[in-house]
Amino acid sequence: MRVLMPSPELKFFGFRECDINNLQNILSSDLLNDFIELETIEGQLFDFGSFVAYIISNSEFRKAFIESCYLKLEDYPNCILNNMPLLPSEFSFKLNLFLLLIDSLYKNNNIDPLYLQFLEMDKRAYRKTNTLVDAFFEMCRLNLFTLISVFNIFAESNLLERSGWVGTFVPTNHKESIAEHMYVMYTMANIYLPSKLDEPGYDKQQILTMIMIHDLAETLTGDIPHPNKTDMDELKEDLIAKALWCNLLYNSSPIAKDVYEAWNAWSLDLDINAHIAHDFDAIQLNYQFFTYACKYPETYTDENILSWTRRRPKTEIGKEIYKKVILDNPKFINRINVIK
């Protein structure tokens, strides 16, 4: 196998210089050379993808490599390596191998808590959508390695107008942006949701977190209206969102774990918190629609109102808040009778 050795002055998929140094140590290790005949070419970019593909197909090396990195694997009961088949097709193993490559061999087998978090979260990743390792390599492809690169994306959400309003030609120079949509949702939920609710697992803070992150990936994917969004669009958005959350994990952000778990719950609509958060998405859509419909009555007919307000809340608390914010709101008195 031909392996191109990375040099410190080059960027290896945007990784830190210490990661490149770690890879150099690993590539020159006796363990690797016992299994693979290397050809080193200084000053070239390391082809990590081909290297991983080659490594995971070699079960003997895989076993020796893991044993060398986790000499006391029993000390880490939550590590996915204890709970999964080591198959070449297993995405989780690719992530574990990557983490071992850049970290464990070079740190005397001491495992960084951040990487333990990666391993534990990947174990619990929902197979219906993209796994954490898919998202990590998407983060690499997008070159999102610094916190400021992700913050810049978050901040740009105030520039992307919601496509539904653009498509209906609302006669205003400024149409609602993604950031405004999430902010109004957040404010609405913060005001109207109780601190406690007689529902198993109810967590107001997680609902607020879901609301503040649920559309951030659209700054990269674009905003696609709900009726037009396909399953492939949903998967793409999920992958981009998880790539953004991987950046937070990679940079040891204190909110990384909460954000990642909130996104998983939101994207799969898993529990009462996700159900309520989705209800607020519908309520805010209705709120913004009636705001425009009352301000620009010539733009929206009664038929438009019936069409645009088909999305309604499904939970009991959502229905109660919909009545207060939409149906009984004096701001909308001139058009609300159409749906009452």
Long-range contacts (C-beta under 8 A, 24 or more apart in sequence): 1-36, 1-37, 1-38, 1-39, 1-54, 2-39, 3-27, 3-36, 3-38, 3-39, 3-40, 3-46, 3-47, 3-51, 4-40, 4-41, 4-44, 4-45, 4-46, 4-47, 5-40, 5-41, 5-42, 5-44, 5-46, 6-44, 6-45, 6-46, 7-42, 7-43, 7-44, 10-43, 10-45, 12-45, 12-46, 12-48, 13-48, 13-140, 13-143, 14-140, 14-143, 14-145, 15-102, 15-145, 16-145, 19-102, 20-46, 21-106, 22-101, 22-102, 22-103, 22-105, 22-106, 23-101, 23-102, 25-105, 25-106, 26-101, 26-105, 26-106, 29-105, 31-64, 31-65, 31-68, 32-61, 34-64, 35-60, 35-61, 35-64, 36-61, 52-94, 52-97, 52-98, 55-97, 56-88, 56-93, 56-94, 56-97, 57-88, 59-86, 62-86, 62-93, 62-97, 65-97, 65-100, 66-100, 68-105, 69-100, 69-104, 69-105, 69-109, 70-104, 70-109, 71-109, 72-109, 76-111, 76-116, 78-116, 78-119, 78-120, 78-123, 79-116, 79-119, 79-120, 80-119, 80-120, 80-122, 80-123, 81-119, 83-123, 84-123, 91-131, 91-133, 91-134, 92-122, 92-123, 92-125, 92-131, 92-133, 94-133, 95-119, 95-122, 95-131, 95-132, 95-133, 95-136, 96-122, 98-133, 98-136, 114-249, 114-250, 114-252, 117-249, 117-256, 117-257, 118-249, 121-249, 121-257, 121-260, 121-261, 125-264, 126-264, 126-268, 128-268, 129-235, 129-238, 129-264, 129-267, 129-268, 130-235, 130-238, 130-239, 130-242, 132-242, 132-246, 134-239, 134-242, 135-239, 135-242, 135-243, 135-245, 135-246, 136-243, 136-246, 136-250, 138-239, 138-240, 138-242, 138-243, 138-246, 139-243, 139-244, 139-246, 139-247, 139-250, 142-220, 142-240, 142-243, 144-243, 144-244, 144-247, 145-247, 145-250, 146-247, 146-251, 147-247, 147-248, 147-251, 147-253, 149-247, 150-244, 150-247, 150-248, 153-216, 153-219, 153-220, 153-244, 154-216, 154-219, 156-219, 157-182, 157-215, 157-216, 157-218, 157-219, 160-218, 160-219, 160-222, 160-223, 161-223, 162-223, 163-222, 163-223, 163-224, 163-225, 164-223, 164-225, 164-285, 165-288, 165-292, 167-225, 168-299, 168-300, 168-304, 169-299, 170-292, 170-296, 170-299, 171-296, 171-299, 172-296, 176-288, 178-215, 178-216, 178-218, 178-219, 178-223, 181-215, 181-284, 181-288, 182-211, 182-212, 182-214, 182-215, 182-216, 184-284, 184-287, 184-288, 185-211, 185-280, 185-281, 185-283, 185-284, 186-211, 186-212, 188-280, 188-283, 188-284, 188-287, 188-321, 188-325, 189-276, 189-277, 189-280, 192-321, 192-324, 192-325, 193-276, 193-317, 193-321, 194-317, 197-272, 197-317, 199-272, 200-272, 201-271, 201-272, 201-273, 202-272, 202-273, 203-273, 206-258, 206-261, 206-262, 206-265, 206-273, 207-273, 207-276, 207-277, 207-280, 209-258, 209-259, 209-262, 210-262, 210-263, 210-265, 210-266, 210-273, 210-274, 210-277, 211-277, 211-280, 211-281, 213-241, 213-259, 213-262, 213-263, 213-266, 214-263, 214-266, 214-277, 214-281, 216-241, 216-244, 217-241, 217-244, 226-311, 234-267, 238-267, 241-267, 272-315, 275-314, 275-315, 275-318, 276-315, 276-317, 276-318, 278-314, 279-313, 279-314, 279-315, 279-317, 279-318, 279-321, 279-322, 280-313, 280-318, 280-321, 282-311, 282-312, 282-313, 282-318, 282-322, 283-313, 283-318, 283-321, 283-322, 283-325, 283-326, 285-311, 286-311, 286-312, 286-322, 286-326, 287-325, 287-326, 290-326, 290-329, 290-331, 290-332, 290-335, 290-336, 291-331, 291-332, 293-332, 293-335, 294-331, 294-332, 294-334, 294-335, 297-334, 297-335, 300-335, 302-338, 305-335, 305-338, 305-339, 306-338, 306-339, 309-339
